[in-house]
Amino acid sequence: MFVSQGWNAGQLGPVLPDLQVLTSTTLDEASYYLTALSLGYLIGALVAGWIFRQRHHMITMSTLTAAFAILTAVIPWCKNYVLMIILFLIRGSARGVIDAGCKIMVFETWGIHNGPYMQAVHFMYAVGGIISPLATAPFLSTRMHLDNQTFTYPNVSNAHKFSENLSSTIIETQETHDLSVHFAFAITAGFALSCSLVFVCSLCRSTKQTSGNDNHIQPRVTKDLPRSIRFISLSLICATFCFYLFLEEAMVFFLPTFTFEHLHWSQSKGSYAATSYWTAFAIGRLSGIIITHRYKTYKVIATYITGLSLSSFGLMITTLHRKDIGVWIFVPMSGFCQSIIFPLLLSWIEEDFFKVTGKIVSVIMFLGSVGVMVTPIILGYLIDLFTPMWFPYAEAIGSVSLLLLYFVLLCLRSKILAIHQESIACLKVDETSR
């Protein structure tokens, strides 16, 4: 299922220009598709905690995955702008519940020992992100820049035909509605449907839910933690997830558009840049399975966030001078540094802050998804109104904000550990007095 979700995420950026063509919209207008998807994801994440308390995990997952597959197949056939937004909203809701459900199932199965397993399933998410742009590229329309204008060709056979008189630059347009991108969405839908069938098979073969509660050990932080500290911790953690998801979704949604608009690359070349990001992302998550065993979680997070900040500034500086090499160096570097931050943050919460329950996962994903929701609105508006360079500007601003939030959380962690040590000391005194 994580492969399928990664496949879907990796496809959104490359197909966005074709969705513009389908509905005859600007980039700013088309960015509301992604906003609707994010809003739906937010709603799905919010209700997931309640849905998965009903203990019908396999039935819920199979049903929602099948619905997700159907909605995916319908999208490229929709030509109405408002209806497209509604489809993305419903599809995002299904995706939010599915994503939260997968994470809840990991925590319920492995508890505090979830570290390498959480990294492993997120690695599979990255695998889907690697394959998706490559599989999507052959079905994308061909675009060309001419006299500062952009022309879109649904496919090679139906391309715009230039007049023989090149000096007049008259273009004869051949009307067509036969966009090949619907094949790319059909592949994605088929993949999701196969996942639904796997859940159905698992439901048929299993006679009981597997529970890992017997193997769980108590988290380090007790319930005696002051309510104010717990509230501040949860708020800062949600803000951290918000900025992280902003950075990740900005890269996923707008990298192909940025390379096309600012560097004048072809859409296929932009898809290969997206593939380089997802490849590094997958390598980072694969290495994270080993790294989480050898080093302290908070130290690994600090290292990766610092590397992310450096790569963001490197991308900004090189693309500002239109150096293509900057994309091939700093985009994969960003992907590698972003790769294990999300699952590491979840594991860090379980280790040093409080126990991660289904309700906590829903709250974190709900509030953190605000970053996903505002990403297409903010960047789509800034890129359309000002310059495509707002893409690397936003990456640099977001990475610095993420670094600052980490240091605040690190200070809060020290406070929490001090409170915990005081609690242990008090318990020892009570035992001694008895």
C-alpha positions in Angstrom: 0.0 0.0 0.0 2.9 2.4 0.7 4.3 1.7 -2.7 0.9 2.6 -4.2 0.8 5.8 -2.2 4.3 6.8 -3.2 3.4 6.1 -6.8 0.5 8.4 -6.6 2.5 11.2 -4.9 5.3 10.9 -7.5 2.8 11.3 -10.4 1.1 14.5 -9.2 3.9 16.9 -10.1 4.5 15.7 -13.7 0.8 15.5 -14.6 -0.1 18.9 -13.2 0.6 20.7 -16.5 -1.6 18.2 -18.4 -4.4 18.7 -16.0 -4.2 22.4 -16.7 -4.7 21.6 -20.4 -7.6 19.3 -19.7 -9.5 22.0 -17.8 -8.1 25.1 -19.5 -6.7 26.7 -16.4 -3.7 28.6 -15.2 -1.1 27.2 -12.8 -2.6 29.3 -10.0 -6.1 27.8 -10.7 -4.7 24.2 -11.2 -2.9 24.5 -7.9 -6.3 24.3 -6.2 -6.5 20.7 -7.3 -3.6 20.0 -5.0 -5.2 22.1 -2.3 -8.4 20.1 -2.5 -6.4 16.9 -2.4 -4.6 18.2 0.7 -7.8 19.4 2.4 -9.4 16.0 1.7 -6.2 14.3 3.1 -6.6 16.5 6.2 -10.2 15.5 6.7 -9.3 11.8 6.2 -6.5 11.9 8.7 -8.8 13.6 11.3 -11.5 10.8 11.1 -9.0 8.0 10.8 -8.4 7.7 14.5 -12.1 7.1 15.1 -12.5 4.8 12.1 -9.7 2.5 13.2 -11.0 2.2 16.7 -13.7 0.0 15.2 -11.2 -2.9 14.7 -12.2 -3.7 11.2 -8.9 -2.7 9.7 -8.8 -5.0 6.6 -12.4 -4.3 5.6 -11.8 -0.5 5.9 -8.5 -0.6 4.0 -9.8 -2.8 1.2 -12.9 -0.6 0.7 -11.1 2.7 0.8 -8.4 1.5 -1.5 -10.9 0.3 -4.1 -12.7 3.7 -3.9 -9.3 5.5 -4.3 -8.6 3.4 -7.5 -12.0 4.3 -9.0 -11.5 8.0 -8.4 -8.0 7.9 -9.8 -9.3 6.3 -13.1 -12.0 8.9 -13.5 -9.8 12.1 -13.0 -8.3 12.4 -16.6 -11.8 12.1 -18.1 -13.1 15.1 -16.2 -13.0 18.4 -18.1 -14.9 20.6 -15.6 -12.8 22.7 -13.2 -15.2 22.5 -10.2 -15.9 18.8 -10.7 -12.1 18.2 -10.8 -11.7 19.9 -7.5 -14.5 17.8 -5.9 -12.8 14.6 -7.2 -9.5 15.6 -5.7 -11.2 16.4 -2.4 -12.9 13.0 -2.2 -9.7 11.2 -3.4 -7.6 13.1 -0.8 -10.0 12.0 2.0 -9.6 8.4 1.1 -5.9 8.8 0.9 -5.7 10.4 4.3 -7.6 7.5 6.0 -5.4 5.0 4.2 -2.2 6.6 5.1 -3.1 7.1 8.7 -4.4 3.6 8.9 -1.1 2.1 7.6 0.8 4.1 10.3 -1.6 3.1 13.1 -1.3 -0.6 12.1 2.5 -0.3 12.3 2.4 1.2 15.8 -0.2 -1.4 17.0 2.0 -4.2 15.7 5.5 -3.1 16.8 4.9 -0.4 19.5 8.0 1.3 20.7 10.1 -1.0 18.6 8.6 0.5 15.4 11.8 2.4 14.3 13.2 0.1 11.6 9.7 -1.1 10.5 8.4 2.5 10.1 11.6 3.2 8.1 11.0 0.1 6.0 7.4 0.9 5.0 8.3 4.5 4.3 11.2 3.2 2.1 8.6 1.3 0.0 6.7 4.6 -0.3 9.9 6.1 -1.9 10.1 3.1 -4.2 6.7 4.0 -5.6 7.8 7.6 -6.0 10.9 6.5 -8.0 9.0 4.3 -10.5 6.0 6.6 -11.0 7.6 9.6 -12.8 9.4 7.1 -15.2 6.1 5.3 -15.9 4.3 8.5 -16.4 6.8 10.4 -18.6 5.8 8.5 -21.9 2.2 9.6 -21.5 2.8 13.3 -20.9 2.2 16.0 -23.5 5.1 17.6 -25.3 5.8 21.2 -24.7 7.8 23.9 -26.4 8.9 27.4 -25.7 8.7 29.9 -28.6 9.0 33.7 -28.2 8.4 33.5 -24.5 5.2 31.5 -25.1 4.4 28.0 -24.2 2.7 25.5 -26.6 1.3 22.2 -25.5 1.1 19.1 -27.6 -1.2 16.3 -26.4 1.1 13.8 -28.1 3.5 13.5 -30.9 1.0 12.4 -33.5 -1.4 15.2 -32.7 1.3 17.9 -32.3 0.9 21.5 -33.4 2.2 21.9 -36.9 4.4 24.9 -37.8 3.9 26.7 -41.0 6.6 26.5 -43.6 7.0 30.3 -43.4 9.1 30.4 -40.2 9.6 34.1 -40.3 5.9 34.7 -39.7 5.9 32.2 -36.8 2.3 31.3 -37.5 1.1 28.1 -35.8 -1.6 25.9 -37.1 -3.3 24.1 -34.2 -4.8 20.7 -34.6 -7.6 20.4 -32.2 -7.7 17.2 -30.1 -9.1 15.8 -26.9 -7.2 12.6 -27.0 -4.7 13.1 -24.2 -2.5 10.1 -23.4 -2.2 11.0 -19.7 -5.4 9.0 -19.0 -3.2 5.8 -19.5 -0.9 7.0 -16.7 -3.9 7.4 -14.3 -5.2 4.0 -15.4 -1.9 2.3 -14.4 -2.1 4.1 -11.0 -5.7 3.0 -10.5 -4.8 -0.6 -11.4 -2.0 -0.6 -8.9 -4.3 0.7 -6.1 -7.0 -1.9 -7.0 -4.4 -4.7 -6.7 -3.6 -3.5 -3.2 -7.3 -3.7 -2.4 -7.4 -7.3 -3.5 -4.5 -8.1 -1.3 -6.3 -6.7 1.7 -9.3 -8.8 0.8 -7.1 -11.9 0.6 -5.6 -11.1 3.9 -9.0 -10.7 5.4 -10.1 -14.1 4.1 -7.0 -15.9 5.3 -6.9 -14.4 8.7 -9.3 -15.4 11.5 -8.1 -12.9 14.1 -6.4 -9.6 14.4 -2.7 -9.7 15.3 -2.0 -7.7 18.4 1.5 -6.7 19.5 0.4 -5.2 22.8 2.0 -8.0 24.8 5.4 -7.1 23.5 5.0 -3.3 24.2 7.1 -1.7 26.9 6.1 1.4 28.6 7.3 4.7 27.1 9.9 6.6 29.1 7.7 9.6 29.8 4.9 9.0 32.3 1.4 10.4 32.3 2.4 12.7 35.2 3.9 15.1 32.6 2.2 18.5 33.2 -0.6 19.3 30.8 1.0 22.5 29.7 4.2 20.6 28.7 2.2 18.0 26.8 0.2 20.7 25.0 3.4 22.7 24.0 5.1 19.5 22.9 2.2 18.4 20.7 1.9 21.9 19.2 5.6 22.2 18.3 5.6 18.6 16.9 2.6 19.4 14.7 4.3 22.6 13.5 7.5 20.6 12.7 5.4 18.1 10.7 3.7 21.0 9.0 7.0 22.5 7.8 8.4 19.2 6.8 5.3 18.3 4.7 5.4 21.7 3.2 9.0 21.0 2.0 8.3 17.5 0.7 5.1 18.4 -1.1 6.6 21.6 -2.6 9.3 19.3 -4.2 6.8 16.7 -5.3 4.3 19.2 -6.8 6.4 22.0 -8.2 9.8 20.6 -9.2 8.7 19.6 -12.8 6.9 22.9 -13.2 9.9 24.9 -11.9 12.3 23.2 -14.3 10.0 23.8 -17.2 9.1 27.4 -16.4 12.5 28.7 -15.1 15.1 26.4 -16.7 13.0 25.7 -19.9 13.4 22.0 -19.6 11.1 19.5 -21.3 8.4 17.8 -19.2 10.2 14.5 -19.6 13.5 15.9 -18.4 11.6 17.4 -15.4 10.2 13.9 -14.7 13.8 12.5 -14.6 14.7 15.2 -12.1 11.8 14.1 -10.0 13.0 10.5 -10.3 16.5 11.6 -9.1 14.7 13.1 -6.0 12.8 9.9 -5.3 15.8 7.7 -5.9 17.8 9.6 -3.3 14.7 9.6 -1.1 14.5 5.7 -1.3 18.3 5.3 -0.7 18.0 7.5 2.3 15.1 5.5 3.8 16.8 2.2 3.0 19.9 3.5 4.9 17.6 4.8 7.7 16.7 1.2 8.5 20.3 0.6 9.6 21.0 4.1 11.0 18.1 4.0 13.4 19.8 1.0 15.1 23.2 2.6 15.5 22.6 6.3 16.5 20.4 8.3 18.8 17.3 9.5 17.1 17.6 13.2 18.0 21.2 13.3 16.7 20.2 11.7 13.3 17.3 14.2 13.0 19.7 17.1 13.6 22.2 15.9 11.0 19.5 15.4 8.3 17.8 18.7 8.9 21.1 20.6 8.7 21.9 18.8 5.4 18.4 19.7 4.1 19.0 23.4 4.9 22.4 23.3 3.0 20.9 21.6 0.0 18.0 24.1 -0.1 20.3 27.1 -0.2 22.5 25.3 -2.8 19.5 24.8 -5.0 18.4 28.4 -4.6 21.9 29.8 -5.5 22.6 27.6 -8.5 19.1 28.0 -10.1 19.2 31.7 -9.5 22.1 31.7 -12.0 20.4 29.1 -14.2 22.9 26.4 -13.6 21.3 23.1 -14.5 23.9 21.1 -12.5 22.4 22.5 -9.3 19.2 20.6 -9.9 21.1 17.3 -10.4 23.2 17.8 -7.2 20.9 19.5 -4.7 17.5 17.9 -5.6 18.8 14.4 -4.8 20.6 15.8 -1.8 17.3 17.2 -0.6 15.5 13.9 -1.2 18.2 12.0 0.8 18.0 14.5 3.7 14.1 14.5 3.7 13.9 10.8 3.5 13.9 9.6 7.1 12.8 12.8 8.9 9.0 11.9 8.9 9.3 8.4 10.3 12.1 9.5 12.7 10.0 12.2 14.1 7.2 9.7 14.8 9.7 7.4 16.5 11.2 10.3 18.5 7.8 11.2 19.9 7.4 7.6 21.1 10.8 7.6 22.7 11.1 11.0 24.4 7.8 12.7 24.5 4.6 10.5 24.9 3.1 7.3 23.6 1.8 7.5 20.0 -1.7 6.2 19.9 -4.2 6.2 17.0 -5.6 9.5 18.2 -2.2 11.1 18.4 -1.4 9.9 14.8 -4.7 11.5 13.6 -4.0 14.8 15.4 -0.4 15.0 14.1 -1.4 14.2 10.5 -4.4 16.5 10.7 -2.5 19.6 11.9 0.6 18.7 10.0 -1.3 18.4 6.8 -2.0 22.1 6.9 1.5 22.4 5.4 0.4 20.2 2.5 -2.8 22.2 2.1 -1.2 25.6 1.9 1.7 24.5 -0.3 0.0 24.6 -3.7 -1.9 27.8 -2.8 1.1 29.8 -1.7 3.6 28.5 -4.2 1.1 28.5 -7.1 0.2 32.1 -6.4 3.8 33.3 -5.9 5.1 31.5 -9.0 2.3 32.7 -11.2 2.4 36.3 -9.9 6.1 36.8 -9.5 8.8 34.3 -10.5 9.3 30.5 -10.5 12.3 31.2 -8.3 9.8 31.2 -5.4 10.1 27.4 -5.4 13.7 27.3 -4.2 13.1 30.4 -2.0 10.3 28.5 -0.2 12.5 25.4 0.2 15.2 27.5 1.9 12.7 29.4 4.2 11.0 26.1 5.1 14.2 24.2 5.9 15.5 27.0 8.2 12.1 27.1 10.0 12.4 23.3 10.4 15.8 23.6 11.9 14.7 26.3 14.4 11.7 24.2 15.5 14.0 21.2 16.0 16.2 23.2 18.4 13.2 24.3 20.4 12.0 20.7 20.6 15.5 19.7 21.8 15.3 22.2 24.6 11.8 20.9 25.5 13.1 17.3 25.4 15.7 18.2 28.1 13.0 19.7 30.2 10.8 16.6 29.9 13.8 14.3 30.7 14.5 16.4 33.8 10.9 16.0 34.9 11.1 12.3 34.3 14.3 12.0 36.4 12.6 13.9 39.2 9.7 11.5 39.1 12.0 8.5 39.3 13.9 10.0 42.2 10.6 10.6 44.1 9.6 7.0 43.5 12.9 5.7 44.8 12.5 7.9 47.9 9.0 6.5 48.5 10.2 2.9 48.1 13.1 3.5 50.5 10.8 5.1 53.2 8.6 2.0 53.0 
